[in-house]
Amino acid sequence: MNILLKTKLTDELDFDDENDTTHSTDSKFSSINYNIANSLNNQIQILNKKSFDSTNKGILNLEELILCLNSIRKLEPSTFTGFPNLKKLDLSFNKIKELQNSKIFKGLTNLKELNLNLNSLNRIEKETFSYLQNLELLDLSSNFIQSVEKKSFIKLEQLNELNLRNNSLRLNDSSNNKSLMSPFSLLKSLKILNLAENQIDFVHKYIFKGLNNLTHLILHRNKIRKLEENCFKFSEEDNEESNLIKLDLSINQINKLEKNLFNGLTNLVELVLFSNQISSIDELCFQDLKSLTKLDLSCNQIEYIRKEMFLGLINLQNLIISNNSLCDLDENCFYELENLKKLDLSYNRIEGLKMNNFLNLKNLEEMTIRVNEIVHLDHCTFI
């Protein structure tokens, strides 16, 4: 086993241990007294409280422990009780299948980052992380997680970022009941929630309730067909503004954007909807998006742009509608977009442009209309 140690007191120390590390039940780390312990690419399979010498002063002061690229398949209760000052724990690229006991992480009261990326987890039990009350980042990406218990993230009151990307997660129909707790509802400090590359097909209006501080919601590459009205209204108060800055719904199966879908998202800056099946957008759908600067509707099935479609987008700077089925633009359809700088209408079926199509686009710097079927331009179309 190779352990790389770094410290503020010395530059670098390298320990070579030729002993077998398949069962790390003896104290293999008893000589550590530095800030970072790195045990990469070994064959450690089991960790328990005897794996580390908790009487060693170095263990007590350790701030970062990296155990990635091993074969760890089991973590026993109280494994890390000897690390009261640990701030970062990396268990990624292992074979951990379950976290059945909340006491696994007992004693890690100062932990800020926990990385369980690329393991074999298939579910998250309730109170799994209840001892990690100061945790700020939790990475559970690239596992096989199908379900998350309602109280899985209880007591994670300081969590800022939760990464569940690339799992098999679904949002159950039971989340549609206001009286039932969402697994995310207790994460009052959460700012970034990544649910990309899962199996989500329906977003219910209560699933994100309580996430008042959320700034980034990533739902990229799921199977979403339906977005329930007010599903992005995180607060229980009608007049409370959302803090969401970026919403990514790209590469899903959404076919319609309904009128009240984005109500309350007054601070949203970027809305990503490319590669869906959108053919219908209700009038005033975007009316609350006063801060939006980028809207990507590319690679959908939109055929017409109506006059009221973009009402409210007073600060929009970049509008991408390429790779749709556009054949007709209403006169004055972009009139509200007086701050628009970039407009991409390429790869559509537009046959003609009317005189007032681009009226009031006084700040436009770049417009792309290549690969269309234009055979007619009204006089003064671009004046």
C-alpha positions as CSV (number, residue, x, y, z in Angstrom):
1,M,0.0,0.0,0.0
2,N,1.3,3.4,-0.9
3,I,0.3,6.4,1.2
4,L,1.1,9.9,0.1
5,L,1.1,12.4,2.8
6,K,1.2,16.2,2.5
7,T,1.4,18.7,5.3
8,K,1.9,22.4,6.0
9,L,5.0,21.4,8.1
10,T,6.8,19.2,5.6
11,D,6.7,19.0,1.8
12,E,6.0,15.3,1.0
13,L,6.5,11.9,2.6
14,D,6.0,8.5,1.0
15,F,5.3,5.3,3.0
16,D,5.6,1.9,1.3
17,D,3.8,-1.0,3.0
18,E,4.1,-4.4,1.4
19,N,1.5,-5.9,3.6
20,D,-1.8,-7.2,2.2
21,T,-4.6,-4.6,2.3
22,T,-7.5,-6.8,1.4
23,H,-8.9,-6.6,4.9
24,S,-8.0,-3.4,6.6
25,T,-8.8,-4.4,10.1
26,D,-5.4,-3.6,11.7
27,S,-4.2,0.0,12.0
28,K,-2.5,0.6,8.6
29,F,-2.6,4.3,9.2
30,S,-1.1,4.5,12.7
31,S,1.9,6.6,11.6
32,I,-0.1,9.4,9.9
33,N,0.2,12.8,11.5
34,Y,-0.4,15.1,8.5
35,N,-3.2,16.9,6.8
36,I,-3.8,14.7,3.7
37,A,-3.7,10.9,3.6
38,N,-3.9,9.4,0.1
39,S,-4.5,5.6,-0.4
40,L,-5.1,5.2,-4.1
41,N,-5.4,2.1,-6.3
42,N,-5.1,-0.6,-3.6
43,Q,-7.2,-3.6,-2.8
44,I,-8.8,-2.5,0.5
45,Q,-12.2,-4.2,0.8
46,I,-13.5,-3.6,4.3
47,L,-13.1,-0.7,6.7
48,N,-14.0,-0.6,10.3
49,K,-13.0,1.2,13.5
50,K,-9.9,-0.9,13.9
51,S,-8.6,0.2,10.5
52,F,-7.2,3.4,12.0
53,D,-5.3,4.0,15.3
54,S,-7.6,6.6,17.0
55,T,-4.9,7.2,19.7
56,N,-2.5,8.6,17.1
57,K,-2.3,12.4,17.2
58,G,-1.9,12.6,13.4
59,I,-5.2,10.8,12.9
60,L,-7.0,13.2,15.3
61,N,-5.6,16.2,13.3
62,L,-6.2,14.7,9.8
63,E,-8.3,17.0,7.5
64,E,-8.4,15.1,4.3
65,L,-8.6,11.3,3.7
66,I,-8.6,9.9,0.1
67,L,-9.5,6.2,-0.3
68,C,-10.6,6.2,-3.9
69,L,-9.7,3.6,-6.5
70,N,-9.8,0.7,-4.1
71,S,-12.2,-2.3,-3.8
72,I,-14.0,-1.2,-0.7
73,R,-17.3,-2.9,-0.5
74,K,-18.3,-2.5,3.1
75,L,-18.1,0.3,5.7
76,E,-18.8,-0.8,9.2
77,P,-20.3,1.4,12.0
78,S,-18.0,3.9,13.7
79,T,-15.3,3.4,11.1
80,F,-14.3,7.1,11.2
81,T,-14.9,8.0,14.8
82,G,-11.2,8.8,15.2
83,F,-11.3,11.6,12.7
84,P,-12.9,14.6,14.6
85,N,-11.2,17.2,12.4
86,L,-11.7,15.5,9.0
87,K,-13.1,18.0,6.4
88,K,-12.9,15.9,3.2
89,L,-13.5,12.2,2.7
90,D,-13.2,10.6,-0.7
91,L,-14.5,7.1,-1.1
92,S,-15.1,7.3,-4.9
93,F,-14.3,4.5,-7.4
94,N,-15.0,1.7,-5.0
95,K,-17.6,-1.1,-4.7
96,I,-19.8,0.1,-1.8
97,K,-23.3,-1.4,-2.3
98,E,-25.1,-0.1,0.7
99,L,-24.9,2.3,3.6
100,Q,-27.3,0.6,6.0
101,N,-26.2,2.1,9.3
102,S,-26.1,5.9,10.0
103,K,-23.3,5.2,12.5
104,I,-20.9,4.6,9.6
105,F,-20.2,8.3,9.6
106,K,-20.4,8.9,13.4
107,G,-17.8,11.3,14.7
108,L,-17.3,13.2,11.5
109,T,-18.8,16.4,12.9
110,N,-16.6,18.7,11.0
111,L,-16.8,17.0,7.6
112,K,-17.5,19.4,4.7
113,E,-17.2,17.2,1.6
114,L,-18.1,13.5,1.1
115,N,-17.5,11.8,-2.2
116,L,-19.2,8.5,-2.9
117,N,-19.1,8.9,-6.7
118,L,-18.8,5.7,-8.8
119,N,-19.7,3.1,-6.3
120,S,-22.6,0.5,-6.5
121,L,-25.2,2.1,-4.2
122,N,-28.8,1.3,-5.2
123,R,-30.7,3.1,-2.5
124,I,-30.2,5.7,0.3
125,E,-31.8,4.8,3.6
126,K,-33.3,7.2,6.0
127,E,-30.9,9.1,8.4
128,T,-27.9,7.7,6.5
129,F,-26.0,11.0,6.8
130,S,-27.5,12.3,10.1
131,Y,-24.1,12.6,11.8
132,L,-22.8,14.9,9.1
133,Q,-24.4,18.1,10.3
134,N,-21.8,20.4,8.8
135,L,-21.6,18.7,5.4
136,E,-21.6,21.2,2.5
137,L,-21.1,18.9,-0.5
138,L,-22.4,15.4,-1.1
139,D,-21.5,13.5,-4.3
140,L,-23.6,10.4,-5.0
141,S,-23.2,10.5,-8.7
142,S,-22.7,7.5,-11.0
143,N,-24.2,4.9,-8.8
144,F,-27.3,2.7,-9.3
145,I,-29.6,4.6,-6.9
146,Q,-33.3,3.9,-7.7
147,S,-34.9,5.4,-4.6
148,V,-34.2,7.9,-1.8
149,E,-36.0,7.6,1.5
150,K,-38.0,10.6,2.7
151,K,-35.6,11.3,5.6
152,S,-32.4,10.3,3.8
153,F,-30.9,13.8,4.1
154,I,-32.2,14.7,7.5
155,K,-30.0,17.0,9.6
156,L,-28.0,18.1,6.5
157,E,-28.9,21.7,7.3
158,Q,-25.6,23.1,5.9
159,L,-25.6,21.2,2.6
160,N,-25.0,23.5,-0.4
161,E,-24.5,21.0,-3.2
162,L,-26.1,17.6,-3.8
163,N,-25.0,15.6,-6.8
164,L,-27.2,12.6,-7.8
165,R,-26.3,12.6,-11.5
166,N,-26.2,9.4,-13.5
167,N,-28.3,7.1,-11.3
168,S,-31.6,5.4,-11.9
169,L,-33.7,7.7,-9.7
170,R,-37.4,8.3,-10.2
171,L,-39.6,10.8,-8.4
172,N,-42.4,8.7,-7.1
173,D,-46.1,9.6,-7.5
174,S,-46.4,9.8,-3.7
175,S,-44.5,13.1,-4.0
176,N,-47.7,14.6,-5.4
177,N,-49.2,14.6,-2.0
178,K,-48.6,17.8,-0.1
179,S,-48.8,16.0,3.2
180,L,-45.9,13.7,2.4
181,M,-42.3,14.8,2.8
182,S,-40.1,15.2,-0.3
183,P,-36.5,13.7,0.2
184,F,-35.2,17.2,-0.6
185,S,-37.5,19.3,1.5
186,L,-35.2,19.5,4.6
187,L,-32.2,20.8,2.7
188,K,-32.9,24.5,3.5
189,S,-29.4,25.6,2.5
190,L,-29.1,23.7,-0.8
191,K,-28.0,25.8,-3.7
192,I,-27.1,23.2,-6.4
193,L,-29.1,20.1,-7.1
194,N,-27.9,17.9,-9.9
195,L,-30.4,15.2,-11.0
196,A,-29.2,14.8,-14.5
197,E,-29.1,11.4,-16.3
198,N,-31.7,9.7,-14.2
199,Q,-35.1,8.0,-15.0
200,I,-37.3,10.9,-14.0
201,D,-40.4,11.1,-16.2
202,F,-42.8,13.4,-14.2
203,V,-41.9,16.5,-12.0
204,H,-44.5,17.0,-9.3
205,K,-45.4,20.4,-7.8
206,Y,-44.3,19.4,-4.3
207,I,-41.0,17.6,-5.0
208,F,-38.8,20.7,-4.7
209,K,-40.9,22.5,-2.1
210,G,-38.8,24.2,0.6
211,L,-35.7,24.7,-1.5
212,N,-35.9,28.4,-1.2
213,N,-32.1,29.0,-1.6
214,L,-31.7,26.8,-4.7
215,T,-29.8,28.6,-7.5
216,H,-29.0,25.7,-9.9
217,L,-31.4,22.9,-10.8
218,I,-30.1,20.4,-13.3
219,L,-32.6,17.9,-14.8
220,H,-30.7,17.3,-18.0
221,R,-31.0,13.9,-19.8
222,N,-34.0,12.3,-18.0
223,K,-37.2,11.1,-19.5
224,I,-39.4,14.0,-18.4
225,R,-42.7,14.2,-20.4
226,K,-44.8,16.3,-18.0
227,L,-44.0,19.2,-15.8
228,E,-46.8,20.0,-13.3
229,E,-47.9,23.6,-12.9
230,N,-45.9,25.4,-10.2
231,C,-43.4,22.6,-9.9
232,F,-40.6,25.2,-9.8
233,K,-42.3,27.3,-7.1
234,F,-40.2,26.3,-4.2
235,S,-41.6,28.5,-1.5
236,E,-44.9,28.0,0.3
237,E,-45.4,31.8,0.3
238,D,-47.1,33.1,-2.8
239,N,-45.2,36.4,-2.9
240,E,-41.7,35.1,-2.1
241,E,-39.3,35.3,-5.1
242,S,-37.2,32.2,-6.2
243,N,-33.4,32.4,-6.1
244,L,-33.0,30.0,-9.0
245,I,-30.5,31.3,-11.5
246,K,-30.1,28.3,-13.9
247,L,-32.7,25.6,-14.9
248,D,-31.5,22.9,-17.3
249,L,-34.3,20.7,-18.7
250,S,-32.4,19.7,-21.9
251,I,-32.6,16.2,-23.5
252,N,-36.0,15.2,-22.2
253,Q,-39.3,14.4,-23.8
254,I,-41.3,17.6,-23.0
255,N,-43.8,18.4,-25.7
256,K,-45.6,21.5,-24.3
257,L,-44.7,24.5,-22.1
258,E,-47.8,25.6,-20.3
259,K,-48.8,29.1,-19.2
260,N,-47.8,29.1,-15.5
261,L,-44.9,26.7,-15.7
262,F,-42.2,29.2,-14.8
263,N,-44.2,31.5,-12.5
264,G,-42.2,33.1,-9.8
265,L,-38.7,32.5,-11.4
266,T,-38.0,36.2,-11.5
267,N,-34.2,35.7,-10.9
268,L,-33.7,33.0,-13.5
269,V,-30.8,33.9,-15.8
270,E,-30.5,30.8,-18.0
271,L,-33.2,28.4,-19.2
272,V,-32.0,25.4,-21.2
273,L,-34.6,23.4,-23.1
274,F,-32.8,22.0,-26.1
275,S,-33.4,18.5,-27.4
276,N,-37.0,18.0,-26.3
277,Q,-40.1,17.5,-28.3
278,I,-41.6,20.9,-27.7
279,S,-44.2,21.8,-30.3
280,S,-46.5,24.1,-28.3
281,I,-45.7,27.1,-26.1
282,D,-48.6,28.8,-24.3
283,E,-48.8,32.6,-24.6
284,L,-47.3,34.4,-21.6
285,C,-45.3,31.2,-20.6
286,F,-42.2,33.2,-20.0
287,Q,-43.9,36.3,-18.6
288,D,-42.2,36.1,-15.1
289,L,-38.7,35.6,-16.4
290,K,-37.6,39.3,-16.1
291,S,-34.0,38.5,-15.4
292,L,-33.5,35.8,-18.2
293,T,-30.5,36.5,-20.5
294,K,-30.3,33.1,-22.3
295,L,-33.1,30.9,-23.6
296,D,-32.1,27.8,-25.6
297,L,-35.1,26.2,-27.4
298,S,-33.0,24.5,-30.1
299,C,-33.6,20.9,-31.4
300,N,-37.3,20.9,-30.8
301,Q,-40.5,20.7,-33.0
302,I,-41.6,24.4,-32.9
303,E,-43.4,25.4,-36.1
304,Y,-44.6,28.9,-35.3
305,I,-43.5,31.9,-33.3
306,R,-46.5,34.0,-32.1
307,K,-46.5,37.6,-31.1
308,E,-47.1,36.9,-27.4
309,M,-44.7,34.0,-27.0
310,F,-41.8,36.1,-25.6
311,L,-43.7,38.7,-23.6
312,G,-41.8,39.5,-20.4
313,L,-38.3,38.7,-21.6
314,I,-37.1,42.2,-21.3
315,N,-33.5,41.3,-20.5
316,L,-33.0,38.4,-22.9
317,Q,-29.7,38.7,-24.8
318,N,-29.3,35.2,-26.4
319,L,-32.2,33.4,-28.1
320,I,-31.5,30.0,-29.8
321,I,-34.3,28.5,-31.8
322,S,-32.2,26.5,-34.3
323,N,-33.0,23.0,-35.5
324,N,-36.8,23.3,-35.2
325,S,-39.5,23.1,-37.8
326,L,-40.1,26.9,-38.0
327,C,-42.0,27.9,-41.1
328,D,-43.7,31.1,-40.0
329,L,-42.9,34.1,-37.8
330,D,-45.6,36.5,-36.7
331,E,-45.0,40.2,-37.3
332,N,-43.5,41.9,-34.2
333,C,-42.9,38.4,-32.6
334,F,-39.6,39.6,-31.2
335,Y,-40.7,43.2,-30.4
336,E,-40.4,42.7,-26.6
337,L,-36.7,41.6,-26.9
338,E,-35.2,45.0,-27.2
339,N,-32.0,43.9,-25.3
340,L,-31.5,40.9,-27.6
341,K,-27.9,40.6,-28.9
342,K,-27.8,37.1,-30.5
343,L,-30.7,35.4,-32.4
344,D,-30.2,31.9,-34.0
345,L,-32.9,30.8,-36.4
346,S,-30.7,28.4,-38.4
347,Y,-31.7,24.9,-39.6
348,N,-35.5,25.6,-39.9
349,R,-38.0,25.7,-42.7
350,I,-38.6,29.5,-42.9
351,E,-39.8,30.4,-46.3
352,G,-40.1,34.2,-46.0
353,L,-39.4,37.1,-43.7
354,K,-41.8,39.9,-43.1
355,M,-41.1,43.6,-42.8
356,N,-41.8,43.8,-39.1
357,N,-40.3,40.5,-37.9
358,F,-37.2,42.1,-36.4
359,L,-38.7,45.4,-35.4
360,N,-37.3,47.0,-32.2
361,L,-34.2,44.7,-32.0
362,K,-32.0,47.8,-31.7
363,N,-29.2,46.0,-29.7
364,L,-29.0,42.9,-32.0
365,E,-25.4,42.1,-32.9
366,E,-25.6,38.7,-34.5
367,M,-28.4,36.9,-36.3
368,T,-28.0,33.4,-37.9
369,I,-30.6,32.3,-40.5
370,R,-28.6,29.8,-42.5
371,V,-30.0,26.6,-43.8
372,N,-33.7,27.6,-44.2
373,E,-36.0,27.7,-47.2
374,I,-36.2,31.5,-47.7
375,V,-37.6,32.5,-51.0
376,H,-39.2,35.8,-50.0
377,L,-38.0,38.9,-48.1
378,D,-40.3,41.9,-47.5
379,H,-38.9,45.3,-48.4
380,C,-37.0,46.8,-45.4
381,T,-37.0,43.5,-43.5
382,F,-33.6,44.3,-41.9
383,I,-34.0,48.0,-41.5
